[in-house]
């Protein structure tokens, strides 16, 4: 006989579904899917610099963070002062976020280096291993306990993401790759092997840093020794991100001008590069806004959930964006991709339902 005070299964499911953690994870998944779709659209149909989009995203995120810092009077924080003095205090005490910004900068450099020496397919396969590195650092740094079923689900998730990303395997390879059937001397083959090994080392290092960065960020936002709100942490991280992306844009602009002035074209023609901050549309602004929202949601996910669940939300977004991309942008959706989507969904369910 069931006691009257025993909550029904339906009520329990409703409480779990509408918890802060669930809402944040679902929001992050949908944000990632929408961001990926619109990024694909801008890459395919618009001639806009991705660095400019990232810079505007950071400016938006900075403004949102400042607004929330000024109006959030309920959250506990060790930050001192009010108004501009509070922001100045956060800027002076942002060493922890500086470490994270440096890691992110190194990761961006390594991704460019890796794609110079290996193909997009190999890069995509290796990149999915960040799911396992995140789980590994969660166990080592945070002392998280993962059952065999959860490890099995995570490995299945890696396989599913690789299958979903399989259409990228037949894309062009890095500059060190050879044409099919091309015969090279033994010295050339050794150089080719060393170049590919360098590319794989770069992407695997990025994968390890990605896992560590996620857990480091989670440890910082959940710290009990220094209580700083997620909006204040985002403000600290935005400062360094703005410096990084702004420096990259200035360098690329200088390099573009130098290249155009030193490279004469035939018939006296001149090389004209895309003017900075041109070709922006409302879709471009939406992409930037989604990018800013994603940064805030990541911090909220690490605060109210954990880094492993963040990777699950990202994996779910890959499936959603792939399916919608097929119907909206004409992206690939073959049998292998469909199987990968099913495997990914099963892996997410396997991980979340294991208690």
ABEGO torsion letter per residue (X at the ends): XBBAABBBAAAAAAAAAABAAAAAAAAAAAAAAAAAAAAAAAAAABBBBAAAAAAAAAAAAAAAAAAAAAABAABBBABBEBEAAAAAAAAAAAAAAAAAAAAAAAAAAAAAAAAAABBAAAAAAAAAAAAAAAAAAAAAAAGBBBBAAAAAAAAAAAAAAAAAAAAAAABBBBAABBBBGBBBBAAAAAAAAAAAAAAAAAAAAAAAAAAAAAAAAAAAAABAABBBBAAAAAAAAAAAAAAAAAAAAAAAAAAAAAAAAABBBBGGBBBBBBBBGBGBBAAAAAAAAAAAAAAAAAAAAAAABBAAAAAAAAAAAAAAAAAAAAAAAGBBBBAAAAAAAAAAAAAAAAAAABX
